[in-house]
Amino acid sequence: MELNRSDLRVYVDREKYSEKYPRKLRESIVTVIHQPTGVKVTKRGMSQPKLFDEAVEEIKQLIRK
């Protein structure tokens, strides 16, 4: 099965600052959903483009199985 970008839904959220650690950098939470299969992958980190690419690669691997 081929992965089309139009089949993907992407949601990006930012982790809120913690009162306990006010200087903590905010992490991005990227969720990618492949609509036809319902496969959902969530990644956390600092670089949104990198997280998106990692999530897409993981979805490709899960779809092939």
SVG drawing of the C-alpha trace seen along z (x, -y; Angstrom):
<svg xmlns="http://www.w3.org/2000/svg" viewBox="-10 -30 25 38">
<polyline fill="none" stroke="black" stroke-width="0.4" points="0.0,0.0 1.4,-3.4 1.3,-6.3 -0.3,-9.5 0.2,-12.7 -3.4,-13.6 -4.4,-10.6 -2.5,-12.0 -4.0,-14.2 -1.5,-16.0 -2.0,-17.6 0.6,-19.6 0.4,-20.5 2.8,-22.3 3.4,-21.0 2.5,-23.7 5.1,-25.2 5.4,-23.4 5.0,-25.4 7.6,-23.1 10.1,-23.8 9.3,-27.3 12.4,-27.4 11.8,-24.1 11.6,-24.4 8.3,-23.5 8.2,-20.2 6.1,-19.7 3.7,-16.8 3.1,-15.7 0.3,-13.2 0.0,-11.8 -3.1,-9.8 -3.3,-7.7 -7.0,-8.1 -7.7,-4.9 -6.1,-2.5 -6.6,-4.4 -3.0,-4.1 -2.0,-6.8 1.5,-7.7 2.5,-10.3 6.0,-11.7 7.4,-14.2 10.4,-16.4 11.8,-19.8 11.9,-19.7 8.4,-19.4 9.6,-18.6 11.9,-15.8 9.1,-14.4 6.7,-14.5 9.2,-12.6 9.8,-10.0 6.1,-9.5 5.5,-9.1 8.3,-6.5 6.8,-4.6 3.4,-4.6 4.9,-3.2 6.4,-0.4 3.2,0.4 1.2,0.4 3.6,2.8 3.1,5.4"/>
</svg>
